[in-house]
Amino acid sequence: MTLRWLVASIHLLALGIGLGAIFARAHGLQAARRRPRLHSILLADHLWAVAAVLWLTTGLWRAFGGLEKGTAYYLQNPLFHGKITLFVILLLLEIWPMITLIKWRRTARRGDPVSMAATKTMARVSYAQALIVVAMVLLAAGIARGIGG
């Protein structure tokens, strides 16, 4: 019982970290053309990655590790399928920003100037990802209450 509570708590705390981080990254990217804030953007991106790892590990553990309702419950639930579909979309949307921000980190470490040309589009992607996270929370609340099951 304590393990279930601890893993669920970490999963929910990751929501706060992730949602705050993706909004901070989006805001930093949006403002970067007026006032470059590379350090803030990269910090927010790092926290976004930490949240993603926490979500993935605790989510898989909860759904398939025997901590919650059981694998069969989740696999037959259409809301769970929707949540996983949104997660895959979230990951696909993250590929370009992730690669770009890795390049920015390398460039900044070398002391070279970072091109901020793509910040407007990356901010839009980040805001879209924040909306997807919110939609995933709505589906998760339904799953937890037996809707769709």
C-alpha positions as CSV (number, residue, x, y, z in Angstrom):
1,M,0.0,0.0,0.0
2,T,2.8,2.4,0.9
3,L,4.6,1.7,-2.4
4,R,1.5,2.3,-4.4
5,W,1.0,5.6,-2.6
6,L,4.7,6.6,-3.1
7,V,4.7,5.8,-6.8
8,A,1.4,7.5,-7.4
9,S,2.7,10.6,-5.5
10,I,5.8,10.8,-7.7
11,H,3.7,10.4,-10.8
12,L,1.5,13.3,-9.8
13,L,4.5,15.5,-8.6
14,A,6.0,14.9,-12.1
15,L,2.8,16.5,-13.5
16,G,3.5,19.7,-11.6
17,I,7.2,19.7,-12.6
18,G,6.4,18.9,-16.2
19,L,3.6,21.3,-16.8
20,G,5.5,24.1,-15.1
21,A,8.6,23.3,-17.1
22,I,6.9,23.1,-20.5
23,F,5.1,26.4,-19.9
24,A,8.4,28.0,-18.7
25,R,10.2,26.6,-21.8
26,A,7.4,27.9,-24.1
27,H,7.4,31.4,-22.4
28,G,11.2,31.6,-22.6
29,L,11.3,30.6,-26.2
30,Q,8.5,33.1,-27.0
31,A,10.4,35.9,-25.3
32,A,13.8,34.9,-26.7
33,R,13.6,37.0,-29.8
34,R,13.2,40.1,-27.7
35,R,15.6,39.1,-24.9
36,P,17.5,35.9,-25.3
37,R,17.4,33.8,-22.1
38,L,19.1,30.6,-23.1
39,H,19.9,29.5,-19.6
40,S,16.3,29.7,-18.5
41,I,15.1,27.9,-21.6
42,L,17.7,25.1,-21.1
43,L,16.8,24.8,-17.4
44,A,13.1,24.5,-18.2
45,D,13.9,21.9,-20.9
46,H,16.0,19.9,-18.4
47,L,13.1,19.9,-15.9
48,W,10.7,18.9,-18.7
49,A,13.0,15.9,-19.4
50,V,13.1,14.9,-15.7
51,A,9.3,15.0,-15.6
52,A,9.1,12.9,-18.7
53,V,11.4,10.2,-17.2
54,L,9.4,10.3,-13.9
55,W,6.1,10.0,-15.8
56,L,7.3,7.2,-18.0
57,T,8.8,5.1,-15.3
58,T,6.1,5.5,-12.7
59,G,3.3,5.3,-15.3
60,L,4.6,2.0,-16.7
61,W,5.2,0.7,-13.2
62,R,1.7,1.6,-12.1
63,A,0.0,0.3,-15.2
64,F,2.0,-2.9,-15.8
65,G,3.9,-3.6,-12.5
66,G,0.9,-4.7,-10.5
67,L,0.6,-1.6,-8.4
68,E,-2.8,-0.4,-9.5
69,K,-5.9,-1.9,-11.2
70,G,-3.9,-4.4,-13.3
71,T,-2.7,-4.6,-16.8
72,A,-5.9,-6.1,-18.2
73,Y,-7.9,-3.1,-16.9
74,Y,-5.7,-0.6,-18.6
75,L,-5.3,-2.5,-21.9
76,Q,-9.1,-2.8,-22.4
77,N,-9.8,0.8,-21.4
78,P,-10.3,3.2,-24.4
79,L,-9.4,6.2,-22.3
80,F,-6.0,4.5,-21.6
81,H,-5.6,4.0,-25.3
82,G,-6.3,7.7,-25.8
83,K,-3.8,8.7,-23.1
84,I,-1.1,6.5,-24.7
85,T,-1.9,8.0,-28.1
86,L,-1.5,11.5,-26.7
87,F,1.7,10.5,-25.1
88,V,3.1,9.2,-28.4
89,I,2.0,12.5,-30.1
90,L,3.8,14.4,-27.3
91,L,7.0,12.4,-27.9
92,L,6.8,12.9,-31.6
93,L,6.4,16.6,-31.1
94,E,9.4,16.7,-28.8
95,I,11.9,15.2,-31.3
96,W,12.6,18.5,-33.1
97,P,12.8,20.7,-30.0
98,M,14.9,18.1,-28.2
99,I,17.5,17.9,-31.0
100,T,17.6,21.6,-31.4
101,L,18.1,22.2,-27.7
102,I,20.8,19.6,-27.6
103,K,22.6,21.5,-30.4
104,W,22.1,24.8,-28.5
105,R,23.7,23.3,-25.4
106,R,26.7,22.1,-27.4
107,T,27.0,25.5,-29.1
108,A,26.7,27.4,-25.9
109,R,29.4,25.2,-24.2
110,R,31.8,26.0,-27.0
111,G,31.1,29.7,-26.3
112,D,29.6,30.2,-29.8
113,P,26.4,32.3,-30.3
114,V,23.2,30.3,-30.5
115,S,20.8,31.0,-33.4
116,M,17.4,31.7,-31.9
117,A,15.6,31.7,-35.3
118,A,13.4,28.8,-34.5
119,T,12.2,30.0,-31.1
120,K,8.7,31.1,-32.2
121,T,7.8,27.7,-33.7
122,M,9.4,25.8,-30.8
123,A,7.3,27.9,-28.4
124,R,4.1,26.9,-30.3
125,V,5.1,23.3,-30.1
126,S,5.7,23.6,-26.4
127,Y,2.3,25.2,-25.8
128,A,0.7,22.4,-27.8
129,Q,2.5,19.9,-25.6
130,A,1.2,21.6,-22.5
131,L,-2.3,21.3,-23.8
132,I,-1.7,17.6,-24.5
133,V,-0.5,17.1,-20.9
134,V,-3.7,18.7,-19.7
135,A,-5.8,16.4,-22.0
136,M,-3.8,13.4,-20.6
137,V,-4.7,14.4,-17.1
138,L,-8.4,14.5,-18.0
139,L,-8.2,11.0,-19.5
140,A,-6.2,9.8,-16.5
141,A,-8.9,11.1,-14.1
142,G,-11.5,9.2,-16.1
143,I,-9.4,6.0,-16.0
144,A,-9.0,6.3,-12.3
145,R,-12.7,6.5,-11.8
146,G,-13.6,3.5,-14.0
147,I,-14.8,5.5,-17.0
148,G,-14.4,3.5,-20.2
149,G,-13.6,0.4,-18.3
